[in-house]
């Protein structure tokens, strides 16, 4: 709390996220994560931090494969997911682009899977921000669900089925639809028996070719 109690010290740590040295940026991000983990009051967090500067610094860390691995070690996955719903549309797209980059490396995918908020937050984002955001989100969910049965159950509990069924029939990008189709096929065994996906009406719908194609 010694650092957290002084906004100037926190501000200095945030400024180090933009240092020319990647090692300094990584160490700063890791220290910021430790400081904020010890603060339970959301109001206090808001008072001592500049969310936009922290966001910009973390996004810079994610650029490049080597830097991405270091960003994961510094706690980037937690920062991105925990702050995702707080940003404006353009910033949300950038966060999701960063998530898309990090989930491509094993340590990044594992870090996102370990966060209980990851799947519910991503499900909420589908079809609510932009086509690009939906595309990034569908890709991230596909990777996460491909890797874990537990994650698939979490996605179903968060309401992903309804979102995906709307997505494949929407005017979203073809890439987003393809990812949604793959995710629906992956989740097929997890569908509850009483959902529309298992009803006779669904079996005759236009969505079936997307979900059950070989």
C-alpha positions in Angstrom: 0.0 0.0 0.0 3.1 2.3 0.3 3.1 2.8 -3.5 -0.7 2.6 -3.9 -1.2 5.4 -1.4 0.7 7.9 -3.5 -0.8 8.8 -6.8 2.6 10.3 -7.9 4.3 6.9 -7.4 1.6 5.1 -9.3 1.8 7.7 -12.1 5.6 7.1 -12.3 5.1 3.4 -12.6 2.5 4.0 -15.4 5.0 6.3 -17.2 7.5 3.5 -17.2 5.2 1.5 -19.4 6.4 3.7 -22.2 10.1 3.4 -21.5 12.4 2.6 -24.4 13.5 -0.7 -22.7 11.2 -3.6 -23.1 12.5 -5.0 -19.8 11.6 -1.8 -17.9 8.1 -1.9 -19.5 7.6 -5.5 -18.5 8.8 -4.9 -14.9 6.6 -1.9 -14.6 3.5 -3.8 -15.8 4.2 -6.6 -13.4 4.6 -4.2 -10.5 1.4 -2.3 -11.4 -0.4 -5.7 -11.4 1.0 -6.4 -7.9 0.0 -3.0 -6.6 -3.6 -3.1 -8.0 -4.1 -6.7 -6.8 -3.7 -5.4 -3.2 -6.4 -2.7 -3.7 -9.9 -3.9 -3.1 -11.7 -0.5 -3.4 -12.7 0.2 -7.0 -13.1 3.9 -6.1 -9.5 4.0 -4.8 -8.2 2.3 -7.9 -10.0 4.9 -10.1 -8.5 7.8 -8.0 -4.9 6.7 -8.2 -4.8 5.4 -11.8 -5.1 6.6 -15.3 -6.9 3.8 -17.0 -6.2 5.0 -20.6 -2.5 5.3 -20.0 -2.3 1.9 -18.4 -4.3 0.5 -21.4 -2.0 2.2 -23.9 1.1 0.8 -22.2 -0.2 -2.7 -22.0 -1.2 -2.7 -25.7 2.3 -1.6 -26.6 3.7 -4.5 -24.6 1.6 -6.9 -26.6 3.1 -5.9 -30.0 5.5 -8.5 -31.4 5.7 -12.2 -30.4 8.6 -11.8 -28.1 7.1 -8.9 -26.3 3.8 -10.7 -26.1 5.3 -13.5 -24.2 6.8 -11.0 -21.8 3.5 -9.2 -21.6 1.8 -12.4 -20.5 4.3 -12.8 -17.7 3.7 -9.2 -16.6 -0.1 -9.9 -16.2 -1.4 -8.4 -19.4 -4.1 -11.0 -19.8 -5.7 -10.0 -16.4 -5.4 -6.3 -17.2 -7.0 -6.6 -20.6 -9.9 -8.7 -19.5 -10.6 -7.0 -16.2 -10.8 -3.5 -17.9 -12.4 -4.6 -21.2 -15.9 -3.5 -20.5 -14.7 0.0 -19.3 -13.5 1.2 -22.7 -15.1 3.0 -25.6 -15.8 1.2 -28.9 -12.4 2.0 -30.6 -10.5 1.1 -27.5 -12.4 -2.1 -27.1 -11.4 -3.2 -30.6 -7.8 -2.5 -29.8 -8.0 -4.5 -26.6 -9.6 -7.4 -28.4 -6.9 -7.2 -31.1 -4.4 -7.6 -28.3 -6.3 -10.5 -26.9 -6.3 -12.0 -30.3 -2.5 -11.7 -30.4 -1.9 -13.1 -26.9 -4.2 -16.1 -27.3 -2.0 -17.3 -30.2 0.9 -18.2 -27.8 0.4 -21.0 -25.3 1.2 -19.0 -22.2 -1.3 -16.3 -23.3 -4.1 -18.8 -24.0 -3.4 -20.4 -20.6 -3.5 -17.0 -18.9 -6.9 -16.1 -20.4 -8.3 -19.5 -19.5 -7.2 -19.0 -15.9 -9.3 -15.8 -15.6 -12.9 -16.6 -14.5 -14.1 -13.3 -16.1 -12.6 -14.1 -19.6 -15.3 -16.3 -21.1 -18.4 -14.4 -19.7 -16.8 -11.0 -20.7 -16.1 -12.2 -24.3 -19.6 -13.7 -24.7 -21.1 -10.3 -23.7 -19.0 -8.5 -26.4 -20.3 -10.6 -29.3 -22.5 -8.5 -31.6 -22.4 -5.5 -29.2 -19.4 -3.4 -30.3 -18.6 -3.9 -34.0 -18.1 -6.5 -36.7 -14.3 -6.5 -36.1 -14.8 -6.8 -32.3 -17.1 -9.8 -32.9 -14.6 -11.4 -35.2 -11.8 -11.1 -32.6 -14.1 -12.3 -29.8 -15.3 -15.4 -31.8 -11.7 -16.3 -32.5 -10.6 -16.0 -28.9 -13.6 -18.1 -27.7 -12.9 -20.7 -30.4 -9.3 -21.1 -29.1 -10.3 -21.2 -25.5 -13.1 -23.7 -26.0 -11.0 -25.9 -28.2 -8.6 -26.2 -25.3 -10.9 -27.1 -22.5 -14.2 -28.8 -21.7 -14.5 -26.6 -18.6 -14.3 -23.5 -20.8 -17.0 -24.9 -23.1 -19.3 -25.4 -20.1 -18.5 -21.8 -19.0 -19.3 -20.5 -22.4 -22.6 -22.3 -22.5 -23.5 -21.0 -19.0 -22.7 -17.5 -20.2 -25.2 -17.7 -23.0 -22.9 -18.2 -26.0 -25.2 -20.5 -27.9 -27.9 -17.8 -28.4 -25.2 -15.2 -29.4 -23.7 -17.6 -32.0 -27.0 -18.5 -33.5 -27.7 -14.9 -34.0 -24.2 -14.3 -35.4 -24.3 -16.9 -38.1 -27.5 -15.3 -39.4 -26.4 -11.7 -39.1 -24.7 -9.3 -41.5 -21.4 -9.7 -39.7 -18.1 -10.5 -41.6 -17.7 -13.9 -43.2 -14.7 -14.6 -41.1 -16.7 -14.0 -38.0 -19.4 -16.3 -39.2 -16.9 -19.1 -40.0 -15.5 -18.9 -36.5 -19.0 -18.9 -35.0 -19.8 -22.0 -37.1 -16.7 -23.8 -36.0 -17.5 -22.9 -32.4 -21.1 -24.1 -32.7 -19.9 -27.4 -34.0 -17.4 -27.6 -31.2 -20.0 -26.9 -28.6 -22.6 -29.3 -30.1 -22.1 -32.0 -27.4 -22.6 -29.4 -24.7 -26.0 -28.2 -25.8 -28.7 -28.8 -23.2 -31.5 -31.1 -24.5 -34.2 -28.4 -24.1 -32.5 -25.7 -26.1 -33.7 -24.6 -29.5 -30.6 -26.1 -31.0 -32.0 -29.6 -30.3 -35.5 -28.8 -31.3 -37.3 -30.0 -34.5 -37.7 -26.4 -35.6 -33.9 -25.9 -35.4 -33.3 -29.0 -37.3 -35.2 -27.5 -40.3 -33.7 -24.1 -40.0 -31.0 -22.4 -42.2 -28.5 -22.5 -39.3 -28.2 -26.3 -39.6 -25.8 -26.3 -42.5 -23.5 -24.0 -40.6 -23.4 -26.2 -37.5 -23.4 -29.7 -38.8 -21.5 -29.6 -42.0 -18.6 -32.0 -42.1 
